[in-house]
Amino acid sequence: MTEKKIKLLILASHPIQYQCPFFKELAGCAEIDLMVYFCSNWGVKEYFDAGFGKTFKWDTNLFEGFNYEVLKNYSPFPNPSTFFRLVFRLVNWSLIQKLKKENFNVVWIHGWNSFSNLLAMFICFLRGIPVLLRGETNLLPGLPRYKSFLKKLLLSNLFKKISGFLAIGIYNKNFYIECGVPKEKIFLVPYSVNNDYFISKANELIPQKEKLRKKYNIPADNPAILFSGKLISKKNPFDLLKAFEIVSKEINSSLVFVGDGGLRKELEQYVVKNQIKNVYFMGFRNQTELPDFYSLADVFVLPSGFEPWGLVVNEAMCFGLPVIVSDQVGAGGDLVVDGENGYIFSVGNINTLSKYLIDFLQNETKRKEFGLCSKEKIKRWSYEEEIKGLIKALKTL
């Protein structure tokens, strides 16, 4: 007899460019009957992103390949990515009837920072539906003791009712353990990107590196450092620029900023004022444009002051790039092995960052060795492993 499929509901805030390709992959799993409820349609149409400081629309089809429904959102705040007090950024009253009517075996909920997520949990608890919880929270930000105590106290009581926890990586797992979650209720469901897509683009575009450099007016003979993300204070782009200022006095190299945001003008002014050569601001680039920049780069850097994960690290590793991240980047705990495929530096330590950059820029052989290590490591941090972890959690439930 054929084993009955597990009827799984995923409750997602809105269509996100990193999540939807995984939903498509998961929909093809023979053991799962998948439905996705989106609490908002934010991002489907053109919208203004405050972080990037521009209006745009993602250039990929986020709804392809899986069953979904967009629920009516009664929140007065249209952007679900912004955290509002009292968590009223998503209010979907239709969840009450849908969770009573549909016979889902398990409900997977992303986080606990919206009214709808808490509402869905409450209904599931009442109806005896197992809840799988996935969040990005970790212990890296170092909250004041009283805040940390209150947070753990509140979440510990909620977590006692959760059936299973889908940890995105080691730092996230440690957070759950700190909140009193038994280890046997935690399952590694690694935070992944569409490796197949990015690796195929790498195979196509890296042989064209010189051509790509010419296309974007970047010197072909200089090793290039890449930053990809919003140009905002949280991402610390100034730390990278100041480290490059030190590096550029010793080595002919290039720094490429892909992304936009409130700090762009200040960064550009700093470059002009201090006469720093070979710094390139490429502005916001959509999903299909990003592979060009990973392919023309030699080193990837994410110097963020705090980053729950940082999926751009995954993407860079698919292109065989050595990576340098701050110790406040969540991905560093699982994907960056210091001295093997990259380096981890203390956040804000510009001198250490510049030394690591010089180490890579002076040594092409080391860049290639570390890059190969990145590519091999990321192959084991994939949608396939993500689905394996989820299946293990579902079967345990």
N, C-alpha and C positions, 0 to 999 in steps of 0.2 A: 504494500500500500504506500502511496505517496504521502510523505509527511505534510501536515497542514502548515501553510505559511503563517508566519507571525504578522499580525496586523499592527503595524507600527505607525504612530502619528508623530511627526516632528513639528513642533511649534516654533516658528522662526519670526523674528521681529519684522523683517522685510527682505526682499531679494538682495542678496549680497554677492558680489562677484567672486568671492572666495568660497562661499558655501554651495551655491547652486550647481556647479559642476560635480561636486561630491554627491548631491542628491540624485543627479542623473546616473552616476555610477552605482549608487546604492539601489536605485530602482531596478537595476538589472540583476540584483541578487536573487537567486532562486528561492531563498529561505524567507524572504521578506515581502509583504504586501504593504507598500509605502504610500502614505499620504502626507503632504506638507501643507500646513496652514500658515499663511503669512499674515501677520497682524497689521500690516500696512503695505501699500504699494509704492512707498517712498523709493525713489531711485529708478523706477521703471521709465518714467518720463524725464525730460530735462529738468534739472533742479540746481539750486545754488548750494554749493558746499562751502561752508564757512572756513574750514581748514585750508582747502586749496585756494579759496578766495575767488572762485569762478563758477560759472554755470556750465554744466555739461551733462551728457548722457553716456552711460557705458555702451561701448560699441560691440558687445556680445549679447546673444540671446540668453537671458537668465532663466527663462521658463522652459527650456527645451528638455524633453526626455523623462519627465516624472509627473505624477499626478499632484495637483495642487489646487488650493483655493485661497483667494485673497479676501480676508474678512473685513467687514466695515469697521473702521477705526473711529471711535467717538471722541478721541482725545482732542483738546484744543491746540495741541502742539504737533504740527505736522511732521517734524523730523524725529524719527525714532532713535537716531544715533546720539541725540542730545539728552543728557540725564537731567530730569527735572525733579524738584522736591516732591515728595509724596508719590514718586514713581508713576505719575499719571501721563506718561508719554505714549502708552499704548492702552487703549480701553476697548475691548472687544466683547460686548455682552453676548454675542451669538455663541460664544464658547460654551455657555451654560447648556443650551439646548443641544449643541452638536456633540458634546461629550456625554450627554445623557442618551442621545439617540444612536450614535455610532458605537459599535462594539469593538473599540480598540483594545488590543491585548496589552500594549505598552505605550506610554507617552514620553517622548524625549523633549525636554524643555531646555532652551538655551538661557541660562542665567536666572537671576531672581530680582532684577532691578526694573521690573515693569509691573503695572497693575494686572495686565492680562496673564503674565507668567504666574503670578501669585494666585490669581483666580483659578487658572487651570490646575495648579497644584492642589488647591483646596477641594475642587470638584473631584479630582482623581483620588484624593485621600478619602473623601466621603464614599465614593463608589468602589473603592478597593482596587483601582487601576494602578499597577506599578508605574512609578515615575523614574526615568533616567535623567539625571541632571548633568549638564555640561556648562562650565563657565571658564573664564580665563584667569580668574583671580589667583594670585600667588603671594608669597611673603616678602617679595623684593622691596616694595616701597618703604618699608620701615616706618609704620605709623607710630604716633605717640602711644605710650602704654595704655592710657585710658581708652583711646579710640580702638586700639587693637583688642582690648578686653571686651568692650561693648560689642564690637563686630563679631567676635568669636562667640560671645554669649547668645546673641540673637540668632546667628546662623547655626550654632550647635543644636538649638531646639528645632529649627526647621529641618536640618539634615537628618535628624533621627527618624523622620517620616519618609525620607527618600529611599527608594529601593536599590539604586545603584548610581555610581558616579563615574562619568566618562572623562578621565584625566587627559588633558592635551599634552602633558609632559611632566617631568619630574618635579618642577617647582609647583605646578598646580596640584599634583598628588600630595606633596608635602603640606600644602595649605589645608587640604581636606583632613589629613591625619592630625594636623594641629588643632582642627576643630572637633576632634573626637570621632571621626569616621573610621570604622574598622577597615583594615587593609583589604579584607576579602570582599568588601563592597565597592572597591575602586578598580576600574578597568582602564588600561591604557588604550585610548582611541586617539592616536597622535594627530596633532594639527598638521594637515598636509595641504599641498596644492596639487594641481593637475600635472604631475610629473611627466606623464606621457606627452602632453602637449609641449611643455617647456623644453624637455630633452630633445624632442623632434625638431623644435625651432633652433635649438643650439646646434644640432647636427647640420642644419641647413645654413645657418647664418654665420657661425664662427669662422668657417673657411673664407667668408667674405669680409673679414674684419677690416682690412685695409680699405675696401670699397665703402664700408659703413663709416669709417673715420672721415673719409673724403666727403661723403654725403652730409655729414653734420659739422664739417669744417674743424675737425679735431686732428691735431698733428699725428701722422701715422707712426712716427718713430718714437713717440713718448709713451711710456706706460701710463695707463689711465685708471684713476680712482673713481668709483661710482657711488653716488648716494641716490636713493630713490625713495620719495615720500613727501609728506607735507612739510613746507618750510615754516615750521612753527617752533616755539621755544621748547616744547616737550621733546622734540626730535634732536635738539642740540646741533643744528647745522653749523652754527658759529664755531663750535669746538672743532669740527672737521676742517672748516676753512682756516682757522688759526693754526691747526696742526700742519695743514698743507702749506701755509705761509712759511713755516720753519723748513719743511721738506724742500720747497721749491728753491730755496737758497743753496741747496746741495745737489739736487738732482733735477734734470729736465723731465718733467712729468705734467700730467693734466688732471684736473679735477672736474668732474661732470655732475652737476646737480640736475636730477630729473624730478620735477614736481614744482608746485607753486604754493604760495601762502603769504601770510602777513610779514614774514621776515625777508622776503625776496629783495625788496628795495634796499633795506639796510645792508644785506649781504653784498649786493652789487656796489653800493656806495663804499663799503669797506674795501672791496677789491680795487676800485679806482683810486681811493685815497692812499692805499698802501702799495699801489703799483704791483699787484700780484698778477703774474702772467699765467695764461693757459687755464683760466677758470671759465667754465661754460655753463650757462643757465638755459636749460632746454624747455623749461616751463612744464605745464601739465601734459602728460602723455596718456592716452587711453590704453586699454588692455592689449589690443593687438599691436601697439607700437612699442611696448616695453621690451620685447625680445631683442630688438635692434641694439638697445643700450647695454643690456647684459652681455651681448655678443661682442661689442667693441671694447668692453672694459677688461681690466687685468686684476683689479682688487675691488671688493665690495665692503663698504663701511656703514654700520648703523650705530651712531653714537648716542642714542636716546637717553634722556634722563629717566624715563620709565616707559617700558614697552611690555605689556602683558605677554606678548609672543613676538611678533614681527615676521609675518609670512614672506616678506621680501627676502629674508635670509634663505628660506626654502627655495625661492625662485632663483636667487643668485647661485646657489649650490647646484641647481639643475644645469647651469651653464658652466660648471667646473671652475667657479671662482673661489679663491681663498677669501675668507671673511674675517673682518675685525668688528667686534661688537663691544658695547659697554657691559659692565656687570649688572646692569639693570634691564637688560633685554632677555625676556623669558626664553626665547629660542636658544640662547647660549647654553642653558643647562643640559640640553639634549643634542644639539646639532653642532656646536662648536667645541672641538677638543683642542685646548690650548697647546700649541706647538705641533699639531698634526694637520688640521685643515684651516687653522686660523689662530687668532689671538683674542683674548678677553682682557680689557683694561678697566681700571676703576673709573667710573663715570666722572667726567670733568677733568681728568688728568690728561691735559693736552700734550705734555712732554712725552708721556708714555705712548700715546697714540701716534705721535710723530715718529718715535723710534720704531714702532712696529711698521709704519708705512715705509720708512727708509729701508728696513730689513727686507720687505717684499720688493720694493722698487729697484733695489740694487741687485737682486738675485732672481733672474728669470727662471732658473732651474727650480728654486724653492717655490716660486709661484705656481709652476706647473705641477710639482709634486703635491703641494697642498690642495691645488684645484682638483686633481684626480681623486684625492681623498674625499673632498667635498662631494664630488659626483657619486662616488661609491656609497658614501654614507647616506645621501639623500634618497638613493634607490630603496633603502630599507625604511624610509619614513614616507609612506605612500598611502594612496586611497586603499590599496589592498590590505595594508596593515590596519588602517582605520576600520575597515569593514570587519576584519578578523576580530578586533577588540570589541566591536559592537555585538557581533554574533555571540561571542563568549559571554558578554553581559546578558544578552537576551536569553540564552540557554540556561544561564545560572538562575535567572528570574523564573 
